[in-house]
Amino acid sequence: TVGRVLEDRTGTHRVGGLVTVNPVLGCRSCPKCAQGMPHRCPSRRVIGVDPAISAAFAERMAVPAHNIVPLPDGTPAEVGSLIEPLAVGYHAIAQGGPVPDTVYVVGGGPIGQAAAIAARRAGSSTVVVAELAPARRGLLTRLGFIAVDPERQSAEEVKETLGGPPELVIDAVGTSRTLRDALDISALGGRIVLVGMGTPTVELAAYAVSTGERSIIGSFSYDEAAFRDTAVWAAAHAADLDPLIERRIGLAEAPGAFRSLAEGTLAASKILVYPAQ
């Protein structure tokens, strides 16, 4: 979400200023909120997920001033719409612990793209992303990553591309199959960050975890610092992020775009909706 401040009753933010919104709402009083981690608040709510909260598919929206994140002067407005998914990917990489030179990402959708970008941002020299859709592999290639088709390349071939089994794998899909693939390709003692939510339950190859001393780490949204840091970083790398936006539509076109995405007939990865159009 990106927009401009129309009114601020707290006096915290400049009217007219370009801002994005951290959609995670914590209670603001529990220990996790005090630590800047409302995503771990027992009573957290998320704008855009909780159906009781009016969200951003509107000309105007109201949000707590605490959740507003101003963007640096000169930031292209559209960059603000990318910060939330980029922060998800950044937090997932951070959850994985020390970032190695080589990172493998399973799934090349918006969150997989964000995780790959975050790995490079954290210093990884080689980032390989497994993605079934040719259009998304093309986008990943344009972003400077190595994209592989997991149905055409075996785990051994992917390991060769990586230069060996990776210490860190990001599962940005979250199904039994992708978690199995992540375990199969990871190094002994490797870390698999599960950020994808493809299914609510998965089957787990327990022996691959125990005998390989691998760790499976959950990742959900982001802490407040990760969101703010990503906003600053994205503003400074706007040109590099421009390929992520593949289509722009007005509000009236949004239902059709959602249907096409759900049916798999639309290949665009990131679509911006402009409510005023």
PALUMVO-96323 format. One record per atom (N, C-alpha, C): x, y negated, z; residue in one letter. Coordinates in steps of 0.001 Angstrom, whole numbers, plus 500000, padded with zeros to 6 digits. Each point is the difference from the previous one (the first is absolute). Example, Ala and Ser with C-alpha at 12.3 -4.5 7.8 and 13.67 -1.06 7.14 Angstrom:
// PALUMVO-96323
513190505690507800A 499110498810500000A 500900498800500000A 499650498950499280S 500820498810500060S 499230498910500730S 
END
This chain:
// PALUMVO-96323
500837501187500000T 499163498813500000T 500877498755500000T 499650499063499160V 500707498721499980V 498973498898499783V 500225498876500633G 499076498884499833G 500583498735500597G 499163498986500083R 500415498731500603R 499105499676501183R 500583499397501006V 499274499661501215V 499011498871499706V 498725500257500270L 498968498977499837L 499738499257501308L 500098500720501113E 499762499398501308E 500712500828501056E 500619499326500952D 500664500691501109D 499606499299501296D 499169500638500783R 499508499397501241R 501031500061501121R 501093500704499777T 501037500101501032T 501114498988499795T 500072499405498808G 501075499074499711G 501330500671499747G 499972501299499752T 501234500767499827T 500534499918498577T 499092499984499018H 500411500106498602H 499572498770499212H 500813499664499018R 499752498820499173R 498842500252499039R 499019499129500005V 498899500107499052V 500548499845498581V 499611500913499132G 500513500016498635G 501210500878499822G 500561500465501105G 501197500828499906G 499705501381499435G 500952500512499227L 499871501336499416L 500352501038501055L 499106500963500195V 500206500988501063V 499569501376499531V 500491501006500708T 499475501346499883T 499459500402501372T 499362501153500065V 499327500413501229V 500490501383500416V 500482500089501226N 500265501310500601N 498647500534500454N 499487501062499386P 498630500423500286P 499825500850501245P 501076500303500713V 499898500865501171V 499637499155501220V 498853500292500589L 499513499259501158L 500159500850501253L 500831499544500918G 500148500675501279G 499206499276501070G 499979500567501201C 499252499396501106C 500705498774500551C 501309499857499732R 500829498895500447R 500302500045501495R 499640501079500688S 500246500055501437S 500682501278500468S 500047501035499177C 500617501265500409C 501518499929499823C 500748500952500568P 501463499984499869P 500482500031498552P 499336500759499131K 500438500087498609K 499820498654499291K 498894499325500235C 499801498678499399C 501045499015500514C 500325500092501296A 501008499117500573A 501365500213499360A 500233501203499494Q 501265500324499332Q 499972499674498512Q 498907499384499519G 499889499671498575G 499656501186499143G 499344501005500610M 499643501210499266M 498496500265500085M 499170499102499486P 498552500226500072P 499544501222499225P 500836500489499074H 499624501211499265H 499983501225500910H 500579499880501206R 499961501080500982R 499030499696501143R 499256498935499868C 499018499629501020C 498876501042500013C 499607500493501167P 498934501010500058P 498669499522499428P 499791498689499977S 498738499473499477S 500193499203498713S 501049500328499239R 500287499258498771R 498836500080499011R 499882498953499215R 499069499962498875R 500774499416498822R 499572500330498787V 500729499534498823V 499032499323499046V 500279498741499708I 499190499270499029I 500117500703498644I 498884500244499371G 500012500700498725G 499784501491500129G 500103500501501238V 499743501413500275V 498748500142500865V 499914499193501047D 498831500014500878D 498827499353499261D 498944500755499711P 498893499441499212P 499228498911500725P 500210499855501308A 499281498974500750A 500649498623499862A 501184499948499408I 500721498730499871I 499950499528498551I 499517498799499783S 500004499419498659S 501442499765499578S 500340500450498795A 501405499985499588A 500224499102498778A 500996500346499195A 500542499053499034A 499347500017498622A 499052500878499730F 499313499939498713F 498875498976500094F 500399498776500213A 499062498891500173A 500745498714499679A 499237498922499806E 500650498724499718E 500682499448501245E 499436500314501179R 500580499545501254R 499963501138501016R 500940499960500954M 499994500979501076M 500497499323501269M 499556500500501145A 500444499486501295A 500843501064500683A 501166499590500505V 500897500928500688V 500612499295501202V 500434500760501003P 500687499375501137P 501264499271499529P 500237498838500590A 501184499218499609A 501279500798500223A 500004500875501000H 501187500801500302H 500373500921498843H 499028500367499184N 500253500938498904N 500367499311498695N 500042498688500007I 500387499249498804I 501524499927499927I 500540500293498829V 501446499929499783V 500264499025498863V 500500498796500313P 500288499018498947P 501096500504499066P 499882499620498738L 501025500358499025L 500921498797499779L 501278500247499787P 500940498892499806P 499595499117498822P 500322498735500098D 499701499067498914D 500611500506498692D 499237499865498929G 500481500429498691G 499700501444499667G 499406500736500929T 499670501406499729T 498873500079498978T 500150500757498919P 498874500216499081P 498836500634500755P 498808499483499788A 498846500454500780A 499797501511499915A 500179500563498821E 499703501422499831E 500893500894500850E 501182499527500348V 500897500800500825V 499349500314501344V 499190499074500492G 499340500227501279G 499128501232500007G 499454500359498861S 499124501176499919S 500783501298500064S 501301499938499864L 500832501208500001L 500602500296501365L 499936499054500908I 500735500146501253I 499474501148500846I 498685500171500085E 499449501069500835E 500503501378499569E 499843500415498735P 500545501315499629P 501519500069500106P 500688498900499702L 501452500011500148L 500395500221501462L 499225499429500917A 500294500182501419A 499758501440500442A 498994500648499404V 499761501417500298V 501235500824499617V 500516499756498813G 501189500722499550G 501221499687500835G 500146498754500384Y 501147499581500812Y 499965500668501372Y 498812500057500591H 499859500644501310H 500270501503499895H 499549500616498914A 500247501427499817A 501492500300499931A 500730499173499283I 501450500184499925I 500633499809501374I 499549498989500731A 500548499750501334A 499703501160500949A 498823500608499850Q 499641501142500842Q 500941501179499786Q 500581500073498810G 500874501114499667G 501378499931500626G 500276498946500746G 501289499891500662G 501066499423499087G 501267500304500251P 501073499453499165P 499750500318498530P 500097498993499160V 499689500181498584V 501246500486499264V 499938501197499422P 501169500540499293P 500158499373498617P 501092500353499339D 500246499477498653D 498957500493499011D 499470501206500240T 499051500611499078T 498677500260500715T 498895499588499370V 498663500200500556V 499108500590498917V 499195500955500386Y 499048500631499074Y 498592499630500441Y 499201499510499065V 498624499589500273V 499062500899499206V 499039500598500680V 498995500836499350V 498746499152499798V 499675499722498748G 498836499184499681G 500396498604499580G 499620499626498778G 500402498695499470G 498873499004499876G 498965500139500846G 498949498994500034G 500475498751500723G 499092499084500327P 500408498739500639P 500837500179501264P 499664500977500851I 500770500178501228I 501335500683499706I 500010500951499085G 501270500599499597G 500924498974499369G 499438499121499168Q 500792498913499418Q 500565499108501100Q 499142499680500988A 500441499144501099A 501104500651500810A 499895501316500220A 501031500709500748A 501322500012499228A 499915500186498696A 501211499990499186A 500667498625500042A 499187498958499886I 500530498637500072I 500633499752501359I 499354500486501053A 500526499811501356A 501314500741500198A 500107501203499428A 501251500752500118A 501144499239499347A 499732499458498834R 501038499204499329R 500305498736500812R 498960499383500536R 500174498820500851R 500870500320501215R 499875501232500520A 500764500408501189A 501404500469499661A 500344500074498704G 501360500324499628G 500220501318499286G 498937500762499747S 500175501263499275S 500442499721498564S 500984500750499538S 500512499797498649S 499270500848498969S 499418501126500438T 499285500890499094T 498630500300500584T 498955499625499266V 498626500272500417V 499311500733498860V 499549501209500278V 499320500828499013V 498548500166500440V 499081499795499057V 498576500081500313V 499352501073499136V 499277500914500634A 499260501030499275A 498581499514499761A 499575500008498753E 498670499497499655E 499465500743498781E 498737500439500089L 499387500757498918L 499577499112498820L 499514498789500273A 499419499150498954A 501085499331499168A 499970500194498679P 501025499376499140P 500037498479500120P 498825499356500111A 499977498535500086A 500721499513501247A 499796500700501101R 500672499596501231R 501491500284499938R 500382501099499347R 501436500255499833R 500631498898499165R 499278499524499019G 500511498907499184G 500204498738500828G 499042499687500867L 500136498830500858L 501190500147500936L 500154501181500586L 501124500236500907L 501336499828499290L 500049500447498760T 501223499828499215T 500274498527499757T 498952499235499694R 500172498555499787R 500462499306501282R 499626500546501128L 500436499436501276L 501429500413500358L 500583500884499200G 501389500381500209G 500211501272500783G 498946500815500165F 500126501251500736F 500064501191499043F 500449501129500520I 499992501245499229I 498660500678500266I 499222500204498957A 498686500629500143A 500042501395499391A 499502500983500749V 500006501381499523V 498577500545500024V 499741500953499109D 498715500688499942D 500136501299500795D 499365500110501174P 500198501195500833P 499434501272499392P 499147499872498983E 499485501207499351E 500938500514498922E 500931499180499572R 500926500383498934R 501418500227500505R 500284499507501189Q 501343500158500548Q 499924500779501311Q 500835501005500114S 500018500820501208S 500664499235501145S 499831500532501196A 500638499383501158A 501512499967499835A 500558501054499434E 501453500045499802E 500452498934499005E 499208499790498950E 500356498966499023E 499918498615500622E 498992499797500838V 499874498699500668V 501161499787500964V 500383501041500710K 501140499891500910K 501267499616499242K 500126500540498798E 501163499654499172E 499970498529499635E 498803499498499670T 499859498580499689T 500354499139501207T 499622500480501178L 500271499265501233L 501457500119500453L 500700500979499473G 501364500246500459G 500057500903501207G 498890500687500275G 499920500913501144G 498696499801500738G 499680500879500945P 498757499859500759P 499989498681500769P 498927499260499943P 499954498689500674P 499769500116501502P 500606499102500740E 499802499947501449E 498657499371500356E 499486499146499104L 498749499295500274L 499050500152498822L 498799500477500292V 498951500151498991V 498764499257500497V 499375499239499114I 498758499302500320I 498864500677499239I 499036500555500720D 498817500585499355D 498921498925499970D 499826499394498833A 499023498919499830A 498696500511499402A 499802501318500037V 498759500609499511V 499228500589501174V 500622500932500704G 499387500546501199G 499035501142499753G 500452501023499274T 499224501222499815T 500879501184500393T 499399501159500088S 500790501188500338S 501098500230498972S 499671499793498740R 500987500250498945R 501165499017500084R 499700498714500175T 501088499021500003T 500860500141501250T 499393500367501118L 500797500216501205L 500885501226499839L 499465501019499346R 500811501188499713R 501179499639499094R 499729499199498970D 501068499586499090D 501057499186500742D 499539499129500919A 500938499185500765A 500905500869500862A 499416501016500625L 500797500910500823L 500962500818499152L 499530500450498835D 500830500832499125D 501247499267499528D 499861498707499769I 501103499274499376I 500907499316501013I 499533499846501243S 500776499254500995S 501173500817500518S 500991499300500506A 501190500634500554A 499691500640501347A 500820500943500403L 499912500525501357L 500205498838500973L 499108499896500965G 500064498877500920G 499407498730499436G 499362500117498828G 499443498832499338G 498742499461500684G 499626498797499589R 498838499323500566R 498970499760498902R 498762500386500267I 498897499776499055I 499022499040500655I 499801498852499388V 499049499014500511V 498687500187499258V 498950500274500754L 498675500210499422L 499209498701500104L 499907499284498878V 499260498740499965V 498752500125499124V 499989500970499085G 498827500233499163G 498877500644500790G 498775499697499621M 498834500561500679M 499067500642498982M 500562500875499166G 499212500637498961G 498925500916500531G 500277500664501111T 499019500884500639T 500121499845501512T 498898500183500735P 500064499838501458P 500747501125500705P 500102501172499370T 500764501103500576T 500896500593498922T 501132500552500419V 500930500641499067V 500477501312500589V 500382500918499118E 500664501227500433E 501494499731500074E 500624500505501039L 501389499691500252L 500851501264499973L 501095499954499253A 500961501106499975A 500853499907501264A 499518500613501068A 500626499830501311A 501460500448500020A 500320501095499290Y 501376500488500012Y 500955498988499359Y 499517499312498979A 500850498995499341A 500324498861500956A 499086499749500936V 500243498955500996V 500940500516501085V 499672501161500580S 500771500478501155S 501375500519499620S 500068500890499002T 501310500572499662T 500900499001499297T 499405499008499360G 500803498960499351G 500205498778500876G 499450500050501211E 500086498873500937E 499635498679499332E 498936500058499202R 499516498794499341R 498986499289500901R 499857498724499789S 499053499203500775S 498931499440499081S 498753500052500446I 498893499365499281I 499541498822500846I 500034498826499410I 499751498755500729I 498798499290499390I 499053499642500828G 498839499270499511G 500295498523499819G 499297499390499050S 500144498566499769S 498647499431499617S 499585498943500709F 498710499367499740F 500167498483499997F 499597499389498949S 500062498551499800S 501365499423500398S 500081499122501030Y 501240499258500262Y 499863499257501327Y 501134499645500570D 499989499110501152D 500004498555499500D 499770499074500896E 499881498592499579E 501297499462499408E 501134500374500572A 501281499523499491A 500257500496498589A 499671501264499732A 500196500553498659A 499160499248498974A 498773499643500383F 499129499270499078F 500575498612499715F 500409499272501052R 500546498653499802R 501302500048499205R 500869500942500334D 501279500101499288D 499778500312498523D 499016500845499725T 499710500349498605T 499469498795499239T 499215499151500665A 499498498790499353A 501151499098499565A 500976499830500880V 501155499159499674V 500817500636498882V 500215501306500100W 500793500699498983W 499315499946498637W 498700500251499974A 499263500008498727A 500024498629499338A 499890498954500792A 500027498647499437A 501324499725499297A 501076500580500510A 501325499780499416A 500285500919498817A 499132500979499766H 500216500974498918H 498772500094499096H 499335498874499817A 498743499986499247A 500164500539498588A 501048499605499317A 500190500429498613A 500172501508499900A 500676500595500960D 500217501453499988D 498703500766500220D 499040499361500687L 498754500670500351L 498902499816498956L 500205499112499063D 498961499690499022D 499482501220499230D 500857500988499655P 499475501166499260P 498958500809500768P 499912499837501330L 499036500769500774L 498562499633499648L 499775498760499589I 498641499542499687I 499720500305498532I 499101500949499770E 499766500469498640E 498676499533499412E 499127499421500830R 498730499518499468R 499412498970500945R 499270499026499421R 499350498947500772R 498550499900499541R 499068500034500976I 498580500001499649I 499231499065500927I 498785499672499574G 499102499218500827G 499161500914500882G 499250499396500917L 499235500778500958L 498966500891499316L 499375499504498936A 498960500778499320A 500554501273499368A 501286499977499662E 500620501173499370E 500485501043501013E 500015499637501273A 500603500865501010A 499315501362500132A 498645500066500062P 499377501331500139P 500372500955498870P 500034499498498776G 500385500846498871G 501438500468500095G 500881499118500485A 501405500382500151A 500152501075501070A 499262499850501103F 500049501017501053F 499542501352499470F 498909499998499237R 499501501259499443R 501025500637499082R 500606499189499143S 500980500534499057S 501226500563500713S 500424499336501060L 501129500521500779L 499636501331500647L 498792500072500570A 499566501236500662A 499859501148499011A 499575499689498778E 499813501026498971E 501290500354499281E 501058499222500236G 501277500261499363G 500091499527498563G 499090499108499603T 500022499502498622T 500721498666499872T 500462499454501112L 500736498738499985L 501366500253500603L 501049499676499255A 501358500348500427A 500679498897500797A 499405498816500052A 500641498887500698A 500251500348501460A 501156499602500495S 500366500320501369S 499504498941500978S 500226498739499686K 499579498910500882K 499145499029499197K 498753499829500444I 499061499097499349I 499644498894500985I 500117498762499569L 499607498887500857L 498573499570499664L 499215499777501048V 498632499526499843V 499950498545500440V 499491499149499123Y 499865498583500287Y 498545499691500274Y 499589499853501273P 498569499803500312P 499409498753499366P 500799498988499759A 499430498748499459A 499730500084498513A 500458501041499339Q 499816500103498548Q 498683500711499648Q 
END
